Amino acid sequence: MRTIARVPASPGTGRRYRQLTALAGGLVWATSIGVLRPGWPEAMLLLASLVVVPLGLDLLAPPGPHGRHARLWSVAHGLRAPAAWALVASFALPPGRAAAALALPWLAITGAAALRGLGRLRAGPRTPAWLCLGVGPVYLAVGGAWAVIARAGLCPLGFPDVIVLMTAVHFHYAGFALLVLAGRAAGALGGPAAGAACLGAVAGVPLVAAGITDAQLMPGLLPPRAAELVATGAMATAGVLVGLLQIRLATRPDRPPLARALLAVSGAAILLPMGLAWFYALGAYRHAVWIDIAGMFRYHGAVNALGFALPGLLAWHVTPGPGRGVDR
């Protein structure tokens, strides 16, 4: 009988290593908040690079030892913490060439993740869950590119600098963290609702970007803010579905109590931010200010990051068995 050798785990896939990395990232983030005193969008982007994205990437199966991009990903895996620290350092400088240069290593890490995601899409089964887990890293690279643009102080297409920064944040959380959690939940539960959540999240991210671009550049093509309102509604619906799936997972007795509690918190937490996003878009459509952009930073962005993405990703890291850190 032919013996199949067990492929050794890639560096950093051990549970203790992941816990220490997340803890170290959290400490660096807390220190950077105290020292740099950034605004909400900057703080959420730094939290993504230091904690949220590493936790999400560790939930994706490592490439095989002979995978096309295995060596590249191995190098990127070892350099992602220094790249995140460089992004933190970029916020100690005013926007410009030096700050953009410090953000470039993070763009390289997200680019390597995108190649990994594309490889998954080519090799894996054509299921909604697998689609989420393959497209998420691709969207992450878009967020990395917008982070460099923001630190360079550029305002492409006439967007205000705050919108440029929020675009980077959007692709890190809605584009990556939400898709990873949607893919995980869909893979564990299956069914039409899970598939709809995955497909809605994958489509919703670029739809929101297109809707905002329509409102900025093409007034008169559609009723003002109509495309943004429809796109936000689709994205909010997908987010709510993912939250409900996580709450459903939290009721399953085959998961440890801590994982169930984290899933319940994450699933409930996303309901408010998604409702606020639709409320904000509806107000803009009706030319009314029902919640200002500062309120969206605090209640939409912060709750999404700290209440939804972080507990949701941590839940999968405390779940034992093959579903904990690699795909089935």
Rosetta silent file (secondary structure, phi, psi, omega in degrees, C-alpha in Angstrom):
SEQUENCE: MRTIARVPASPGTGRRYRQLTALAGGLVWATSIGVLRPGWPEAMLLLASLVVVPLGLDLLAPPGPHGRHARLWSVAHGLRAPAAWALVASFALPPGRAAAALALPWLAITGAAALRGLGRLRAGPRTPAWLCLGVGPVYLAVGGAWAVIARAGLCPLGFPDVIVLMTAVHFHYAGFALLVLAGRAAGALGGPAAGAACLGAVAGVPLVAAGITDAQLMPGLLPPRAAELVATGAMATAGVLVGLLQIRLATRPDRPPLARALLAVSGAAILLPMGLAWFYALGAYRHAVWIDIAGMFRYHGAVNALGFALPGLLAWHVTPGPGRGVDR
SCORE:     score description
SCORE:     0.000 S_00000001
   1 L     0.000  134.763 -178.357    0.000    0.000    0.000 S_00000001
   2 L   -77.639  130.887  179.404    1.348    3.389   -0.941 S_00000001
   3 L   -89.134  129.559  177.400    1.928    5.664    1.999 S_00000001
   4 L   -96.428  117.186 -178.472    0.775    9.242    1.601 S_00000001
   5 L   -69.532  141.424  176.623    3.050   11.596    3.446 S_00000001
   6 L   -78.637  128.115  178.992    1.377   14.192    5.604 S_00000001
   7 L   -73.289  125.298  179.978    2.111   17.684    4.413 S_00000001
   8 L   -64.964  148.745  179.568    3.594   19.680    7.273 S_00000001
   9 L   -64.926  143.787  177.566    1.657   22.704    8.365 S_00000001
  10 L   -68.055  156.487 -178.932    2.837   25.979    6.935 S_00000001
  11 L   -56.264  136.030  175.212    4.612   28.359    9.326 S_00000001
  12 L    88.620    1.363 -178.945    2.226   30.141   11.627 S_00000001
  13 L   -87.162   -6.629  178.022   -0.727   27.779   11.315 S_00000001
  14 L   -66.323  147.408 -176.476   -0.352   26.516   14.885 S_00000001
  15 H   -61.672  -43.966 -178.306   -3.075   27.592   17.267 S_00000001
  16 H   -64.896  -39.678  178.445   -0.682   29.104   19.799 S_00000001
  17 H   -61.723  -42.802 -179.906    1.152   31.043   17.103 S_00000001
  18 H   -63.761  -40.758  179.549   -2.116   32.486   15.835 S_00000001
  19 H   -64.736  -43.669 -179.657   -3.157   33.511   19.323 S_00000001
  20 H   -66.311  -38.161  179.307    0.181   35.191   20.029 S_00000001
  21 H   -64.815  -43.722  178.425    0.144   36.957   16.666 S_00000001
  22 H   -63.854  -40.895  178.981   -3.355   38.305   17.259 S_00000001
  23 H   -64.487  -44.728  178.960   -2.405   39.420   20.765 S_00000001
  24 H   -62.867  -42.012  177.512    0.758   41.142   19.536 S_00000001
  25 H   -61.779  -40.839  178.324   -1.188   42.852   16.759 S_00000001
  26 H   -64.012  -39.235  178.670   -3.779   44.040   19.257 S_00000001
  27 H   -66.731  -41.859  177.149   -1.089   45.460   21.526 S_00000001
  28 H   -62.924  -40.423  179.607    0.568   47.286   18.618 S_00000001
  29 H   -63.397  -47.447 -179.828   -2.821   48.647   17.581 S_00000001
  30 H   -61.007  -39.774  178.505   -3.642   49.895   21.096 S_00000001
  31 H   -65.291  -43.165 -179.442   -0.204   51.504   21.356 S_00000001
  32 H   -64.279  -34.798  177.693   -0.551   53.176   17.958 S_00000001
  33 H   -65.154  -42.346 -179.724   -3.957   54.579   18.958 S_00000001
  34 H   -68.481  -34.629 -176.241   -2.462   56.080   22.100 S_00000001
  35 H   -85.219  -48.706 -173.949    0.576   57.513   20.330 S_00000001
  36 H   -85.696  -25.788 -177.006   -0.812   58.606   16.958 S_00000001
  37 L    49.231   57.700 -178.737   -4.393   59.412   18.067 S_00000001
  38 L   -76.540  168.069  172.469   -5.848   58.729   14.616 S_00000001
  39 L   -75.802  177.579 -177.578   -9.447   59.277   13.594 S_00000001
  40 H   -59.225  -46.493 -178.800  -11.944   56.426   13.345 S_00000001
  41 H   -61.601  -42.665  179.365  -11.231   55.507    9.693 S_00000001
  42 H   -63.523  -42.758 -179.568   -7.470   55.413   10.274 S_00000001
  43 H   -62.864  -39.735 -179.426   -7.894   53.388   13.462 S_00000001
  44 H   -69.591  -34.894  177.257  -10.121   50.823   11.713 S_00000001
  45 H   -67.083  -40.745  178.876   -7.655   50.444    8.834 S_00000001
  46 H   -67.239  -38.786  176.526   -4.793   49.836   11.266 S_00000001
  47 H   -61.624  -38.418  178.708   -6.880   47.300   13.200 S_00000001
  48 H   -61.913  -47.574 -175.671   -7.540   45.490    9.933 S_00000001
  49 H   -69.382  -34.242 -174.182   -3.862   45.265    8.998 S_00000001
  50 H   -87.212  -31.334 -171.696   -2.654   44.277   12.466 S_00000001
  51 H  -129.356  -55.281 -169.255   -5.374   41.887   13.641 S_00000001
  52 H   -65.534  -50.244 -178.317   -8.417   41.333   11.416 S_00000001
  53 H   -64.284  -45.965  176.271   -6.693   40.454    8.132 S_00000001
  54 H   -57.361  -40.841  177.569   -4.125   38.091    9.729 S_00000001
  55 H   -62.832  -40.813  179.644   -6.934   36.252   11.525 S_00000001
  56 H   -67.418  -42.955 -179.709   -8.875   35.975    8.276 S_00000001
  57 H   -64.390  -33.046  179.269   -5.924   34.796    6.218 S_00000001
  58 L   -71.703  -11.695  175.870   -5.170   32.092    8.773 S_00000001
  59 L   -89.137   -1.204  177.009   -8.658   30.686    8.173 S_00000001
  60 L   -98.111  140.798 -176.910   -7.818   29.965    4.556 S_00000001
  61 L   -61.920  136.662  176.671   -6.190   26.653    3.704 S_00000001
  62 L   -66.738  147.793  177.404   -2.449   26.937    3.027 S_00000001
  63 L   -64.831  152.843  178.260   -1.367   26.248   -0.554 S_00000001
  64 L   -63.802  162.994 -175.625    0.076   22.817   -1.253 S_00000001
  65 L   -62.545  -20.408 -179.700    3.839   22.373   -1.177 S_00000001
  66 L  -114.582   17.569  179.333    3.986   22.447   -4.982 S_00000001
  67 L   -63.329  153.170 -175.509    1.354   25.136   -5.520 S_00000001
  68 L   -58.524  -37.785 -176.753    2.108   27.752   -8.115 S_00000001
  69 L  -112.297   18.865 -175.223    2.248   30.553   -5.566 S_00000001
  70 H   -61.710  -45.486 -178.164    3.246   28.517   -2.508 S_00000001
  71 H   -65.958  -41.736  178.429    6.734   30.015   -2.176 S_00000001
  72 H   -60.567  -43.982 -178.764    5.450   33.555   -2.687 S_00000001
  73 H   -67.793  -35.123  178.248    2.791   33.052   -0.055 S_00000001
  74 H   -61.141  -42.296  177.821    5.291   31.552    2.387 S_00000001
  75 H   -66.706  -45.496 -178.859    7.446   34.680    2.090 S_00000001
  76 H   -62.446  -37.939  179.628    4.426   36.984    2.342 S_00000001
  77 H   -59.280  -41.884 -179.026    3.170   35.111    5.405 S_00000001
  78 H   -73.680  -20.075 -175.282    6.413   35.808    7.237 S_00000001
  79 H  -104.709    0.455 -173.683    6.460   39.485    6.256 S_00000001
  80 H   -68.859  -33.081  177.543    2.869   40.476    6.881 S_00000001
  81 H   -66.738  -49.309  175.246    3.506   41.713   10.439 S_00000001
  82 H   -58.811  -35.312  178.233    6.402   44.028    9.407 S_00000001
  83 H   -64.935  -39.976  177.578    4.268   45.246    6.499 S_00000001
  84 H   -66.568  -38.742  177.890    1.444   46.108    8.900 S_00000001
  85 H   -64.244  -36.751  177.464    3.909   47.900   11.194 S_00000001
  86 H   -64.839  -37.843  176.995    5.130   49.932    8.224 S_00000001
  87 H   -63.841  -40.471  175.381    1.534   50.926    7.484 S_00000001
  88 H   -58.424  -46.287 -179.289    1.198   52.067   11.097 S_00000001
  89 H   -61.953  -29.433 -179.171    4.376   54.137   10.698 S_00000001
  90 H   -64.250  -27.139  179.772    2.953   55.757    7.577 S_00000001
  91 L   -80.576   -4.964  171.457    0.271   57.407    9.694 S_00000001
  92 L   -82.304   -7.451 -179.171    2.969   59.172   11.709 S_00000001
  93 L  -113.499  155.168  172.666    3.725   61.157    8.542 S_00000001
  94 L   -68.824  155.168  177.913    1.569   63.570    6.571 S_00000001
  95 L   -55.332  137.718 -178.405    0.124   62.194    3.327 S_00000001
  96 L   162.537 -166.526 -175.065    2.728   62.191    0.588 S_00000001
  97 H   -64.745  -42.051 -177.771    5.427   60.117   -1.046 S_00000001
  98 H   -65.378  -43.867  179.066    7.115   58.969    2.161 S_00000001
  99 H   -64.261  -40.060  178.196    3.820   57.863    3.733 S_00000001
 100 H   -64.550  -38.640  179.355    2.834   56.062    0.511 S_00000001
 101 H   -62.020  -37.598  179.167    6.205   54.294    0.402 S_00000001
 102 H   -71.618  -21.595  177.637    5.604   52.944    3.912 S_00000001
 103 H   -85.601  -14.661 -177.032    2.196   51.638    2.802 S_00000001
 104 H   -61.640  -39.379  178.010    3.617   49.772   -0.201 S_00000001
 105 H   -58.894  -35.298  177.629    4.688   46.668    1.769 S_00000001
 106 H   -67.206  -36.617  174.701    1.087   46.190    2.880 S_00000001
 107 H   -61.010  -39.264  178.575   -0.012   46.431   -0.746 S_00000001
 108 H   -63.862  -40.367  178.751    2.500   43.675   -1.569 S_00000001
 109 H   -64.366  -45.662  179.780    1.042   41.432    1.148 S_00000001
 110 H   -67.243  -31.429  175.755   -2.506   41.985   -0.061 S_00000001
 111 H   -65.421  -40.628  176.113   -1.353   41.376   -3.640 S_00000001
 112 H   -63.893  -37.929  177.062    0.097   38.019   -2.610 S_00000001
 113 H   -63.507  -38.052  179.128   -3.206   37.213   -0.904 S_00000001
 114 H   -63.515  -41.996  176.954   -5.046   38.067   -4.136 S_00000001
 115 H   -61.335  -39.011  177.446   -2.895   35.623   -6.103 S_00000001
 116 H   -63.345  -43.042  178.747   -3.682   32.999   -3.517 S_00000001
 117 H   -63.399  -41.368  178.588   -7.394   33.744   -3.839 S_00000001
 118 H   -63.777  -38.213  176.625   -7.277   33.497   -7.624 S_00000001
 119 H   -63.234  -37.759  177.704   -5.525   30.158   -7.324 S_00000001
 120 H   -64.876  -40.940 -179.120   -8.284   28.921   -5.023 S_00000001
 121 H   -62.962  -37.122  179.947  -10.937   30.016   -7.508 S_00000001
 122 H   -72.783  -36.076 -170.612   -9.274   28.043  -10.298 S_00000001
 123 H   -94.933  -22.691 -169.815   -8.651   24.903   -8.281 S_00000001
 124 L   -90.529  177.618  177.828  -11.608   24.648   -5.951 S_00000001
 125 L   -70.510  151.789 -178.873  -15.228   23.520   -6.279 S_00000001
 126 L   -87.419   71.855  178.650  -17.688   25.973   -7.786 S_00000001
 127 L  -118.400  156.392  178.064  -19.718   26.579   -4.635 S_00000001
 128 H   -57.990  -39.332 -179.924  -20.864   29.879   -3.094 S_00000001
 129 H   -63.078  -45.868 -179.444  -18.729   29.260    0.002 S_00000001
 130 H   -66.020  -34.040  176.945  -15.600   28.632   -2.047 S_00000001
 131 H   -61.105  -46.230  178.109  -16.385   31.699   -4.163 S_00000001
 132 H   -58.628  -46.662 -175.494  -16.437   33.888   -1.047 S_00000001
 133 H   -72.470  -17.276  174.946  -13.158   32.477    0.239 S_00000001
 134 H   -91.629  -37.583 -177.714  -11.492   33.017   -3.144 S_00000001
 135 H   -77.773  -32.092 -178.881  -12.851   36.476   -3.953 S_00000001
 136 H   -51.583  -50.162  177.707  -12.261   37.874   -0.451 S_00000001
 137 H   -63.203  -28.290  177.321   -8.447   38.016   -0.822 S_00000001
 138 H   -68.456  -45.020  176.444   -8.856   39.657   -4.239 S_00000001
 139 H   -62.541  -33.857  178.474  -10.990   42.414   -2.733 S_00000001
 140 H   -59.246  -39.907  178.760   -8.390   42.746    0.020 S_00000001
 141 H   -64.278  -33.629  175.001   -5.777   43.714   -2.577 S_00000001
 142 H   -63.011  -41.600  176.093   -8.118   46.459   -3.804 S_00000001
 143 H   -62.502  -38.799  177.385   -8.196   47.736   -0.239 S_00000001
 144 H   -63.179  -38.656  178.331   -4.401   47.628   -0.105 S_00000001
 145 H   -65.805  -42.427  179.207   -4.197   49.720   -3.277 S_00000001
 146 H   -68.870  -28.131  174.893   -6.602   52.318   -1.897 S_00000001
 147 H   -63.907  -42.261  177.285   -4.577   52.459    1.337 S_00000001
 148 H   -64.172  -43.130  179.203   -1.512   53.482   -0.695 S_00000001
 149 H   -60.506  -42.477  179.498   -3.585   56.034   -2.607 S_00000001
 150 H   -64.409  -42.833 -178.252   -4.875   57.481    0.662 S_00000001
 151 H   -72.772  -21.797  175.643   -1.414   57.730    2.211 S_00000001
 152 H   -77.640  -12.079 -179.169   -0.122   59.377   -0.951 S_00000001
 153 L    79.120   19.561 -178.768   -2.715   62.107   -0.479 S_00000001
 154 L   -87.470  152.001  178.141   -4.275   61.488   -3.873 S_00000001
 155 L  -130.042   73.078 -177.239   -7.959   62.097   -4.624 S_00000001
 156 H   -62.675  147.112  177.602   -8.728   60.144   -7.817 S_00000001
 157 H    60.125   16.994  178.242  -11.923   60.961   -9.689 S_00000001
 158 H    79.000   11.424  178.570  -12.395   63.972   -7.443 S_00000001
 159 L   -68.195  142.073  172.313  -13.278   61.960   -4.351 S_00000001
 160 L   -63.107  154.792 -176.655  -12.674   63.714   -1.011 S_00000001
 161 H   -60.679  -31.906  179.924   -9.737   62.328    0.955 S_00000001
 162 H   -68.393  -33.772  177.869  -12.051   60.867    3.605 S_00000001
 163 H   -70.312  -36.938  177.010  -13.899   58.842    0.941 S_00000001
 164 H   -60.328  -46.593 -179.993  -10.575   57.549   -0.403 S_00000001
 165 H   -66.017  -41.298  179.847   -9.623   56.356    3.074 S_00000001
 166 H   -66.662  -27.622  175.640  -13.061   54.882    3.716 S_00000001
 167 H   -65.567  -41.247  175.964  -12.804   52.956    0.442 S_00000001
 168 H   -60.483  -44.665  179.529   -9.653   51.290    1.748 S_00000001
 169 H   -63.557  -42.215 -178.509  -11.455   50.437    4.989 S_00000001
 170 H   -57.849  -44.582 -177.053  -14.509   49.158    3.079 S_00000001
 171 H   -75.202  -21.391  175.248  -12.512   46.635    1.063 S_00000001
 172 H   -75.921  -37.331 -175.566  -10.679   45.364    4.159 S_00000001
 173 H   -96.999  -63.968  179.011  -13.870   44.699    6.117 S_00000001
 174 H   -66.492  -35.307 -177.862  -16.835   44.333    3.736 S_00000001
 175 H   -79.092  -33.155 -175.925  -14.578   43.042    0.980 S_00000001
 176 H  -112.570  -62.066 -173.928  -12.470   40.620    3.000 S_00000001
 177 H   -60.400  -44.387 -179.914  -13.654   39.949    6.564 S_00000001
 178 H   -62.279  -41.370 -178.350  -17.333   39.713    5.621 S_00000001
 179 H   -68.673  -37.519  177.273  -16.600   37.338    2.735 S_00000001
 180 H   -62.733  -45.351 -179.144  -14.408   35.085    4.879 S_00000001
 181 H   -69.035  -36.470  176.142  -17.125   34.847    7.528 S_00000001
 182 H   -63.672  -44.275  179.479  -19.826   34.327    4.899 S_00000001
 183 H   -63.733  -40.522  178.272  -17.801   31.558    3.284 S_00000001
 184 H   -63.872  -47.352 -178.814  -17.154   29.866    6.606 S_00000001
 185 H   -64.278  -41.767  179.105  -20.785   29.997    7.658 S_00000001
 186 H   -64.573  -39.819  178.356  -21.972   28.774    4.261 S_00000001
 187 H   -64.426  -32.682 -178.810  -19.481   25.926    4.299 S_00000001
 188 H   -81.636  -32.637 -173.167  -20.683   24.819    7.732 S_00000001
 189 H  -105.152  -40.420 -174.423  -24.428   25.172    7.145 S_00000001
 190 L    66.646 -176.424  176.909  -25.107   25.017    3.401 S_00000001
 191 L    99.057  166.346 -176.532  -28.550   25.688    2.019 S_00000001
 192 H   -62.492  -39.398 -178.914  -30.166   28.432   -0.098 S_00000001
 193 H   -63.533  -40.982  178.865  -29.870   31.164    2.552 S_00000001
 194 H   -65.521  -41.876  178.050  -26.132   30.556    2.907 S_00000001
 195 H   -63.672  -40.763  178.474  -25.683   30.619   -0.854 S_00000001
 196 H   -64.480  -38.130  178.303  -27.654   33.860   -1.122 S_00000001
 197 H   -62.480  -44.083 -179.823  -25.543   35.430    1.618 S_00000001
 198 H   -64.462  -50.213 -177.700  -22.330   34.515   -0.204 S_00000001
 199 H   -64.851  -38.465  178.264  -23.472   35.663   -3.626 S_00000001
 200 H   -65.455  -39.503  178.989  -24.947   38.855   -2.181 S_00000001
 201 H   -68.427  -42.659  179.507  -21.739   39.713   -0.340 S_00000001
 202 H   -61.815  -43.347 -179.226  -19.558   39.030   -3.386 S_00000001
 203 H   -77.351  -32.309 -173.875  -21.760   41.199   -5.597 S_00000001
 204 H   -65.870  -35.578 -176.951  -22.509   43.843   -2.986 S_00000001
 205 H   -61.313  -54.501  178.122  -18.944   45.081   -2.490 S_00000001
 206 H   -69.243  -27.865  178.306  -18.359   46.264   -6.091 S_00000001
 207 H   -64.393  -41.741  177.544  -21.983   47.397   -6.368 S_00000001
 208 H   -62.945  -43.647  178.283  -21.545   49.801   -3.454 S_00000001
 209 H   -60.999  -40.740  179.043  -18.332   51.136   -5.003 S_00000001
 210 H   -67.605  -37.704  179.137  -20.130   51.602   -8.325 S_00000001
 211 H   -64.978  -41.485  178.092  -23.047   53.326   -6.629 S_00000001
 212 H   -66.542  -39.102  177.951  -20.783   55.809   -4.856 S_00000001
 213 H   -64.792  -39.712  177.753  -18.938   56.467   -8.107 S_00000001
 214 H   -60.558  -42.684 -179.715  -22.239   57.062   -9.896 S_00000001
 215 H   -67.026  -30.927 -176.887  -23.250   59.596   -7.254 S_00000001
 216 H   -82.470  -39.530 -167.408  -19.876   61.347   -7.523 S_00000001
 217 H  -111.902  -23.473 -169.741  -19.274   61.403  -11.274 S_00000001
 218 L  -126.803   52.647  176.578  -22.462   60.799  -13.204 S_00000001
 219 E   -61.850  135.116 -179.317  -25.324   62.916  -11.850 S_00000001
 220 L   101.839  -22.322  177.073  -28.272   62.652  -14.198 S_00000001
 221 L   -65.995  -40.759  173.287  -27.491   59.138  -15.472 S_00000001
 222 E  -131.482  167.474  171.554  -29.872   57.810  -12.831 S_00000001
 223 L   -52.577  138.978 -175.508  -31.977   59.614  -10.241 S_00000001
 224 L   -50.226  126.734  177.084  -29.492   61.145   -7.775 S_00000001
 225 L    69.311    7.332 -178.551  -28.186   58.534   -5.327 S_00000001
 226 H   -66.800  -45.556 -179.757  -30.517   55.832   -6.678 S_00000001
 227 H   -63.190  -40.088  178.678  -27.715   53.441   -7.631 S_00000001
 228 H   -63.886  -40.422 -179.833  -26.025   53.954   -4.266 S_00000001
 229 H   -64.045  -45.015 -179.658  -29.299   53.276   -2.438 S_00000001
 230 H   -65.333  -44.674 -179.409  -29.948   50.036   -4.339 S_00000001
 231 H   -63.534  -42.323  179.300  -26.357   48.833   -3.932 S_00000001
 232 H   -64.950  -38.031  177.086  -26.351   49.627   -0.219 S_00000001
 233 H   -62.197  -41.583  178.360  -29.632   47.776    0.207 S_00000001
 234 H   -65.188  -42.322 -179.985  -28.196   44.691   -1.476 S_00000001
 235 H   -66.098  -42.195  179.927  -25.041   44.855    0.628 S_00000001
 236 H   -64.129  -40.216  178.444  -26.992   45.371    3.841 S_00000001
 237 H   -62.118  -43.823  178.176  -29.253   42.416    3.068 S_00000001
 238 H   -62.842  -42.174  179.358  -26.263   40.157    2.479 S_00000001
 239 H   -62.798  -42.075  178.258  -24.652   41.339    5.716 S_00000001
 240 H   -63.164  -40.306  177.876  -27.805   40.672    7.700 S_00000001
 241 H   -61.141  -42.462  178.017  -28.021   37.177    6.198 S_00000001
 242 H   -62.349  -42.281  178.154  -24.439   36.466    7.259 S_00000001
 243 H   -60.413  -43.328  179.360  -25.259   37.677   10.757 S_00000001
 244 H   -65.828  -36.582  176.102  -28.301   35.410   10.961 S_00000001
 245 H   -62.462  -40.115  179.860  -26.236   32.454    9.746 S_00000001
 246 H   -68.234  -37.995  176.145  -23.735   33.079   12.511 S_00000001
 247 H   -63.082  -38.692  176.784  -26.497   33.283   15.096 S_00000001
 248 H   -63.311  -41.983  177.049  -27.781   29.953   13.777 S_00000001
 249 H   -62.649  -33.372 -178.589  -24.294   28.482   14.114 S_00000001
 250 H   -66.669  -16.773  179.431  -24.159   29.796   17.690 S_00000001
 251 L   -88.772   -6.475 -176.688  -27.078   27.521   18.604 S_00000001
 252 L   -80.474  127.833 -175.438  -25.265   24.351   17.537 S_00000001
 253 L   -74.781   -7.295 -177.711  -24.084   22.294   20.522 S_00000001
 254 L   -82.127    3.340  179.362  -21.096   20.840   18.623 S_00000001
 255 L  -111.176  147.644 -179.303  -19.158   24.090   19.103 S_00000001
 256 L   -64.304  154.638 -176.758  -17.394   25.168   22.305 S_00000001
 257 H   -55.803  -39.592 -179.023  -19.189   27.737   24.471 S_00000001
 258 H   -64.376  -43.301  178.610  -16.666   30.491   23.721 S_00000001
 259 H   -62.567  -41.209  179.810  -17.032   30.022   19.958 S_00000001
 260 H   -64.574  -40.627  179.106  -20.816   30.061   20.274 S_00000001
 261 H   -65.382  -42.824  179.311  -20.729   33.258   22.319 S_00000001
 262 H   -64.803  -40.565  177.686  -18.406   34.961   19.838 S_00000001
 263 H   -64.434  -39.550  179.204  -20.575   33.913   16.895 S_00000001
 264 H   -65.411  -43.845  178.422  -23.683   35.214   18.645 S_00000001
 265 H   -62.132  -47.087 -178.926  -22.044   38.570   19.400 S_00000001
 266 H   -62.188  -45.736 -178.745  -20.744   38.868   15.848 S_00000001
 267 H   -63.861  -38.133  179.267  -24.047   37.881   14.275 S_00000001
 268 H   -75.439  -34.377 -174.128  -26.034   40.333   16.365 S_00000001
 269 H   -66.560  -30.870 -176.142  -23.513   43.159   16.034 S_00000001
 270 L   -74.164  -16.916 -176.245  -23.715   43.397   12.247 S_00000001
 271 H   -64.568  -42.584  179.195  -27.438   44.111   12.279 S_00000001
 272 H   -65.602  -51.097 -179.951  -27.023   47.701   13.515 S_00000001
 273 H   -59.584  -38.786  179.977  -24.241   48.759   11.092 S_00000001
 274 H   -68.495  -37.674  175.343  -26.071   47.314    8.098 S_00000001
 275 H   -64.782  -39.652  178.353  -29.267   49.084    9.098 S_00000001
 276 H   -66.246  -37.451  179.280  -27.358   52.345    9.525 S_00000001
 277 H   -61.318  -45.011  178.612  -25.741   51.970    6.107 S_00000001
 278 H   -67.442  -38.649  178.596  -29.143   51.673    4.443 S_00000001
 279 H   -61.975  -42.538  178.742  -30.509   54.512    6.616 S_00000001
 280 H   -64.853  -45.112  179.938  -27.607   56.760    5.562 S_00000001
 281 H   -65.082  -37.655  178.316  -28.045   55.917    1.874 S_00000001
 282 H   -66.129  -39.765  177.009  -31.794   56.524    2.079 S_00000001
 283 H   -62.768  -42.492  178.004  -31.189   59.902    3.698 S_00000001
 284 H   -63.762  -38.516  179.018  -28.748   60.871    0.941 S_00000001
 285 H   -63.381  -36.117 -178.485  -31.262   59.753   -1.688 S_00000001
 286 L   -93.946   11.032  178.314  -33.921   61.959   -0.109 S_00000001
 287 L    58.039   40.144  178.027  -31.462   64.854    0.336 S_00000001
 288 L  -128.132  146.590  178.352  -31.740   64.635    4.108 S_00000001
 289 L  -103.855   92.803  179.458  -29.010   64.233    6.717 S_00000001
 290 L   -88.486  -27.572  172.384  -30.385   61.651    9.134 S_00000001
 291 L  -149.021  130.409 -175.416  -26.937   60.581   10.319 S_00000001
 292 L   -82.730  173.665 -175.293  -23.734   62.420    9.467 S_00000001
 293 H   -66.207  -32.265  177.175  -20.492   60.894    8.248 S_00000001
 294 H   -64.021  -39.946  176.901  -18.905   61.194   11.716 S_00000001
 295 H   -65.652  -35.927  176.456  -21.737   59.123   13.146 S_00000001
 296 H   -64.162  -38.284  177.192  -21.231   56.535   10.420 S_00000001
 297 H   -59.300  -46.517 -173.713  -17.553   56.289   11.389 S_00000001
 298 H   -72.799  -46.628 -168.818  -18.426   55.654   15.023 S_00000001
 299 H   -98.355  -31.006  176.703  -21.465   53.413   14.761 S_00000001
 300 H   -85.927  -56.489 -175.347  -21.173   51.739   11.369 S_00000001
 301 H   -67.786  -49.211 -175.600  -17.421   51.376   10.986 S_00000001
 302 H   -67.167  -41.100  179.868  -16.400   50.776   14.594 S_00000001
 303 H   -68.420  -38.731  176.068  -19.208   48.317   15.362 S_00000001
 304 H   -59.153  -43.376 -175.968  -18.524   46.437   12.139 S_00000001
 305 H   -74.315  -53.002 -172.633  -14.847   46.138   13.018 S_00000001
 306 H   -85.649  -29.776 -176.231  -14.951   45.534   16.768 S_00000001
 307 H   -95.503  -31.779 -177.178  -18.378   43.944   17.126 S_00000001
 308 H  -103.493  -62.577 -170.755  -18.707   41.872   13.954 S_00000001
 309 H   -64.840  -50.159 -174.584  -15.408   41.126   12.213 S_00000001
 310 H   -64.875  -52.090  177.522  -13.134   40.586   15.211 S_00000001
 311 H   -63.198  -37.215 -178.962  -15.397   38.308   17.311 S_00000001
 312 H   -62.550  -44.324  179.235  -16.548   36.440   14.214 S_00000001
 313 H   -68.850  -39.745  178.559  -13.019   35.593   13.092 S_00000001
 314 H   -62.308  -33.389 -179.743  -11.928   34.724   16.625 S_00000001
 315 H   -57.917  -38.977 -179.263  -14.850   32.293   16.887 S_00000001
 316 H   -74.917  -22.294  178.706  -13.381   30.139   14.121 S_00000001
 317 H   -81.179  -17.090  176.437   -9.976   30.156   15.788 S_00000001
 318 L  -103.945    7.050  176.783  -11.360   28.677   18.999 S_00000001
 319 L   -89.517  120.207 -178.473  -13.415   26.047   17.155 S_00000001
 320 L   -73.905  164.745  174.908  -11.684   22.643   17.326 S_00000001
 321 L    94.353 -175.548 -175.143  -11.382   20.217   14.454 S_00000001
 322 L   -65.736  -20.461  179.286  -10.729   20.646   10.753 S_00000001
 323 L   -79.001   -2.601 -173.055  -13.035   23.647   10.502 S_00000001
 324 L   -74.453  -54.194 -172.435  -10.840   25.704   12.814 S_00000001
 325 L  -125.844   -4.897  178.696   -7.995   26.882   10.668 S_00000001
 326 L  -135.925  162.088  179.047   -8.274   25.261    7.262 S_00000001
 327 L   -77.530  151.486  177.307  -10.986   24.652    4.760 S_00000001
 328 L   -79.860    0.000    0.000  -12.717   21.317    4.594 S_00000001
